[in-house]
Amino acid sequence: MSDLVEFRQQFWRSLAVARKDIRIYYAKGPVIIYGVLMPVFLFLAFTIGRSLPAESMIPGLLGMILFFTATAVSPIVVPWEAQARTLERLMAAPVKLETIIFGDVLASFIFGAGISAVPIIIGLTLGITIASPGILVLAIVLAAFCFAALGNVFSTPPTNTPATVNMIAAGVRLPIVFMSGVFIPLDELPAWGQNIAYASPLTYFIDIARNLMDGQGHLPLVIDFLAIVGFTVVFLIIAMKLHHRTMPRRI
């Protein structure tokens, strides 16, 4: 019973950390630029002038916005806290490191899942039909949490400079976007391209979105969901272990 009480206390504390992150960091310039503007302009650069149906474009736009927004907050929270000298106060509170990290992930998850409604509304306005809205919502929830966990991995290097972390994150995010079937469906990629794409968690969410909006899925939905869950577990484990090593070096 004491373990359950401890779990509940830490969970509520992680929600408090998430609320703090939302209140402080959502309006920051890097979050707006890297989380919203960059994926929109990058997508427009590749689609303007091409006669593509909305069913082919919206899954890629949805995937990019969800991926960029869910990885926009969590990479910068820890270095920003360390730079502002507030991380020491947070670490001195009766809060476990895992609770802090989970709170940061929750904040990014909420941001990514919330903004993802925008491309869906655009798609519905353009006449797109979603085969199973419930499955798409589930995919968005799982993928947003997965990408948020990945974003937290970006924050593990022991630097207190948010710009450095953003450069590291950008150096990983852009290759992931180009290798994940955002602009070219997996069926049109050569075998070596498909093998590379399978190493990206974004690939599986894009595949789900294409399946539900365009009927052009490459993998069974069960495989896509299992892959997203697997990536989430791996990212969380990596983030927790690395933060345990690097967090003391920030204080």
Residue pairs with C-beta under 8 A, 6 or more apart in sequence:
10 95
10 96
10 98
10 99
11 99
13 95
13 99
13 103
14 99
14 100
14 102
14 103
14 106
15 103
15 106
16 103
17 90
17 95
17 99
17 100
17 102
17 103
17 104
17 106
17 107
18 103
18 104
18 106
18 107
18 110
19 107
20 103
21 73
21 77
21 103
21 104
21 107
21 108
22 107
22 110
22 111
25 31
25 73
25 76
25 77
25 80
25 107
26 73
26 111
28 76
30 72
30 76
30 162
30 166
31 72
31 73
31 76
31 111
34 68
34 72
34 166
34 169
34 170
34 173
35 68
35 69
35 71
35 72
35 73
35 111
35 115
36 65
36 68
36 69
36 72
36 115
38 68
39 61
39 64
39 65
39 67
39 68
39 69
39 177
40 61
40 65
42 64
42 177
43 57
43 60
43 61
43 64
43 182
46 183
47 57
54 123
54 126
54 127
54 128
55 128
55 213
55 214
56 185
56 214
56 216
58 119
58 120
58 122
58 123
58 126
58 128
58 209
58 213
59 206
59 209
59 210
59 213
59 214
60 182
60 183
60 206
61 119
61 122
62 116
62 119
62 120
62 123
62 209
63 180
63 182
63 202
63 205
63 206
63 209
64 177
64 182
65 115
65 116
65 118
65 119
66 112
66 113
66 115
66 116
66 140
66 143
66 144
66 147
66 205
67 112
67 143
67 147
67 173
67 176
67 177
67 202
67 205
68 173
69 108
69 111
69 112
69 115
69 116
70 108
70 109
70 111
70 112
70 113
70 143
70 144
70 145
70 146
70 147
70 148
70 151
71 108
71 112
71 147
71 148
71 150
71 151
71 154
71 169
71 173
72 108
72 111
72 112
72 151
73 104
73 107
73 108
73 111
73 148
73 151
74 104
74 105
74 107
74 108
74 148
74 149
74 151
74 152
74 154
74 155
75 151
75 152
75 154
75 155
75 165
75 166
75 168
75 169
76 155
76 162
76 165
76 166
77 104
77 107
77 155
78 87
78 104
78 155
78 243
78 247
78 250
79 155
79 159
79 160
79 161
79 162
79 164
79 165
79 250
80 162
81 87
81 90
82 160
82 250
82 251
83 160
83 161
83 162
87 250
87 251
88 251
90 100
91 97
91 100
91 247
91 251
97 240
97 243
97 244
97 247
98 240
101 152
101 239
101 240
101 243
104 152
104 155
105 145
105 148
105 149
105 151
105 152
105 236
105 239
106 148
107 148
108 144
108 147
108 148
108 151
108 152
109 144
109 145
109 148
112 144
112 147
112 148
113 140
113 141
113 144
116 140
116 144
120 130
120 136
123 130
123 213
124 130
128 213
129 213
130 136
130 212
130 213
131 211
131 212
131 213
131 215
132 212
135 208
135 212
135 221
136 208
136 209
136 212
138 225
139 205
139 208
139 209
139 212
139 224
139 225
139 228
142 225
142 228
142 229
142 232
143 201
143 202
143 204
143 205
143 228
145 232
146 201
146 205
146 228
146 229
146 231
146 232
146 235
147 201
147 202
149 232
149 235
149 236
149 239
150 201
150 231
150 235
151 169
152 235
152 239
152 243
153 235
153 238
153 239
153 242
154 165
154 168
154 169
154 172
155 165
155 239
155 243
156 238
156 239
156 242
156 243
156 246
157 164
157 165
157 168
157 246
158 246
158 249
158 250
159 165
160 250
176 200
176 201
176 202
177 202
179 193
179 196
179 197
179 199
179 200
179 203
180 197
180 200
180 202
180 203
180 206
181 189
181 197
181 203
181 206
181 207
181 210
181 218
182 202
182 206
185 210
185 216
185 218
186 194
186 197
186 203
186 207
186 218
186 219
187 216
187 218
189 197
194 218
197 203
201 227
201 228
201 231
201 232
204 219
204 223
204 224
204 225
204 227
204 228
204 231
205 224
205 228
207 217
207 218
207 219
207 224
208 217
208 221
208 224
208 225
210 216
210 217
210 218
211 217
211 221
211 224
217 224
